[in-house]
Amino acid sequence: MARSLRIREMTPRDHDAAVDLGRALPEFFNDQGIAEMTADIPKERGAVAEIDGELAGFVTWTADENMGHIGWIAVSAHHHREGIGRRLIEVVENAAIAAGAPFLQVETLGESVDYEPYDRTRSFYRGVGFEDFKNEMLDNPGMPEMLTLRKRL
């Protein structure tokens, strides 16, 4: 049976399910990340991806005439490599362009940390057109190096 993918605006009713999806991906989101996600999601615009009515992914962002910024993005492990992340990035790009932003930016774990899940994350972002912008070493055991990637819109 063919599955039906639907991308729609995130509503407050989706917030808990989005955080639950983050919790289901502990290789990407530690306890500190989940706490930050929980606080940030209600403050940012968002979109959700549903497959047959079930949450398969989400993205949150902010955008103005200076910059678009991805806050959080996650896709269920059962749906990795199905194009859902790419579709969610397109939603953010369109919103950022509509806001007049010249760039879209995102932060992720830097390459000095040898950790395969984030090798895939960086590869995903680069595959949808992001380029390395800056690296910053942090005093944070959960993210000792932050890589900022940027895409010209």
C-alpha positions as CSV (number, residue, x, y, z in Angstrom):
1,M,0.0,0.0,0.0
2,A,1.3,3.5,-0.9
3,R,2.1,5.7,2.0
4,S,0.9,9.3,2.0
5,L,3.4,12.0,3.0
6,R,2.0,15.3,4.1
7,I,4.0,18.4,5.2
8,R,2.0,20.9,7.2
9,E,2.5,23.8,9.6
10,M,3.3,22.8,13.2
11,T,0.7,23.7,15.7
12,P,0.9,23.7,19.5
13,R,-0.8,20.3,19.5
14,D,2.4,18.9,17.8
15,H,4.9,20.2,20.3
16,D,4.9,17.2,22.7
17,A,5.0,14.7,19.8
18,A,8.0,16.6,18.3
19,V,9.9,16.4,21.6
20,D,9.0,12.7,21.9
21,L,10.4,12.1,18.4
22,G,13.6,13.8,19.6
23,R,13.7,11.6,22.7
24,A,13.4,8.6,20.4
25,L,16.7,9.6,18.7
26,P,19.1,9.5,21.6
27,E,22.1,9.2,19.3
28,F,21.3,12.8,18.1
29,F,19.7,14.5,21.1
30,N,21.1,14.2,24.6
31,D,19.2,15.3,27.8
32,Q,20.4,18.9,27.4
33,G,19.3,19.0,23.8
34,I,15.9,17.7,24.7
35,A,15.5,20.3,27.4
36,E,16.6,23.1,24.9
37,M,14.3,21.6,22.2
38,T,11.3,21.6,24.7
39,A,11.9,25.3,25.5
40,D,12.6,26.4,21.9
41,I,9.8,24.6,19.9
42,P,7.0,26.8,21.2
43,K,9.0,30.0,20.3
44,E,9.8,29.1,16.7
45,R,7.8,28.5,13.5
46,G,7.6,24.9,12.5
47,A,6.5,22.3,10.1
48,V,5.7,18.6,10.6
49,A,5.9,15.7,8.2
50,E,3.2,13.0,8.6
51,I,3.0,9.6,6.9
52,D,-0.4,8.2,7.0
53,G,-1.3,10.6,9.9
54,E,1.8,9.7,12.1
55,L,4.6,12.1,12.9
56,A,7.6,11.2,10.8
57,G,9.6,14.4,11.2
58,F,9.6,18.0,12.1
59,V,11.6,21.2,11.7
60,T,11.6,24.6,13.5
61,W,13.1,27.9,12.4
62,T,13.3,31.6,12.7
63,A,13.7,34.0,9.8
64,D,13.9,37.7,9.1
65,E,15.5,39.9,6.5
66,N,18.9,39.2,7.9
67,M,19.0,35.4,8.3
68,G,17.0,32.2,8.3
69,H,18.0,29.8,11.1
70,I,17.1,26.2,11.6
71,G,16.4,25.6,15.3
72,W,15.6,21.9,15.3
73,I,15.1,19.1,12.7
74,A,14.5,15.5,13.3
75,V,13.2,12.6,11.2
76,S,12.1,9.3,12.7
77,A,14.8,6.6,12.4
78,H,12.2,4.5,10.5
79,H,12.1,7.1,7.8
80,H,15.7,8.2,7.3
81,R,16.8,8.4,3.7
82,E,13.3,8.8,2.4
83,G,13.6,12.5,1.4
84,I,11.6,13.8,4.4
85,G,14.5,15.9,5.7
86,R,15.0,17.4,2.3
87,R,11.3,18.3,2.1
88,L,11.4,19.9,5.5
89,I,14.5,22.0,4.6
90,E,12.6,23.2,1.5
91,V,9.8,24.5,3.7
92,V,12.4,26.4,5.8
93,E,14.1,27.8,2.6
94,N,10.8,29.0,1.2
95,A,9.9,30.7,4.5
96,A,13.3,32.3,4.8
97,I,13.2,33.6,1.2
98,A,9.7,35.0,1.9
99,A,11.1,36.8,5.0
100,G,13.9,38.3,2.8
101,A,16.7,36.3,4.3
102,P,19.8,36.0,2.1
103,F,21.1,32.9,3.9
104,L,19.9,29.9,5.9
105,Q,22.1,28.8,8.7
106,V,22.2,25.8,11.1
107,E,24.6,24.6,13.8
108,T,25.6,21.0,14.4
109,L,28.3,18.9,16.1
110,G,31.7,19.6,14.5
111,E,34.0,17.1,12.8
112,S,36.6,17.0,15.6
113,V,34.1,14.7,17.4
114,D,34.4,11.2,15.8
115,Y,30.7,10.2,15.9
116,E,29.0,8.5,13.0
117,P,25.5,9.8,13.5
118,Y,26.7,13.3,13.1
119,D,28.9,12.3,10.1
120,R,25.5,11.5,8.5
121,T,24.0,14.8,9.7
122,R,26.8,16.9,8.2
123,S,26.6,14.9,5.0
124,F,22.9,15.6,4.8
125,Y,23.3,19.3,5.2
126,R,26.1,19.5,2.7
127,G,24.0,17.4,0.3
128,V,21.2,19.9,0.4
129,G,23.5,22.8,-0.4
130,F,24.9,24.0,3.0
131,E,28.6,24.9,3.2
132,D,30.8,25.1,6.2
133,F,30.8,28.6,7.6
134,K,32.6,28.5,10.9
135,N,33.8,26.2,13.7
136,E,33.8,27.1,17.3
137,M,35.3,25.1,20.2
138,L,32.9,25.1,23.2
139,D,33.2,24.3,26.9
140,N,30.3,21.9,26.6
141,P,30.8,18.1,26.9
142,G,27.7,17.5,24.8
143,M,28.9,19.7,22.0
144,P,32.7,20.3,22.3
145,E,32.8,21.7,18.7
146,M,30.0,23.5,17.0
147,L,30.0,23.7,13.2
148,T,27.9,26.4,11.6
149,L,26.8,25.7,8.1
150,R,25.2,28.2,5.8
151,K,23.3,28.2,2.5
152,R,22.9,31.1,0.2
153,L,19.2,31.5,-0.7
